[in-house]
Amino acid sequence: MRLFPIFSVKFNRSQAMILERIKEYIDCKGITIAAFERSIGMSNASFGKSLKKQGSNRF
């Protein structure tokens, strides 16, 4: 069972919107992606990698 289904290889439109909103939140708070990942207990670079994948799968 996947804990974070939004971090799959392919992104649909709603998943991409979720990632964009989380990125906006991180930018607004002025923290790094790594700090965000640590604060929510994610593994190192997992969210950052998802952002890169999402960027290459733009609609």
QUIHU-V718814 format. One record per residue. SS is DSSP state (helix for helix, strand for strand, loop for the rest). PSI is psi in degrees with one decimal (* if undefined). OMEGA is omega as a letter, one per 30 degrees, with the letter a starting at -180 (* if undefined). Layout:
SS_PSI_OMEGA / SS_PSI_OMEGA
This chain:
loop_132.7_l / loop_133.4_l / loop_-33.9_a / loop_80.6_a / helix_-15.6_l / helix_-10.4_a / helix_39.0_l / loop_173.3_a / loop_-45.0_l / loop_145.2_a / loop_135.6_l / loop_176.6_a / helix_-42.9_a / helix_-35.8_l / helix_-40.3_l / helix_-39.3_l / helix_-38.8_l / helix_-46.5_l / helix_-41.1_l / helix_-40.8_l / helix_-40.0_l / helix_-41.8_l / helix_-41.4_l / helix_-42.0_l / helix_-46.8_l / helix_-45.1_l / helix_-41.8_a / helix_-40.1_l / helix_-17.8_l / loop_28.3_l / loop_164.8_l / loop_162.3_l / helix_-39.6_l / helix_-41.5_l / helix_-39.7_l / helix_-46.4_a / helix_-44.2_l / helix_-40.3_a / helix_-26.3_l / helix_4.1_l / loop_21.7_l / loop_158.8_l / loop_159.1_a / loop_128.1_l / loop_7.3_a / helix_-41.4_l / helix_-40.2_l / helix_-41.3_l / helix_-38.1_l / helix_-38.6_l / helix_-40.2_l / helix_-42.8_l / helix_-42.3_a / helix_-37.5_l / helix_-33.3_l / helix_-10.8_l / loop_32.9_a / loop_151.1_a / loop_*_*
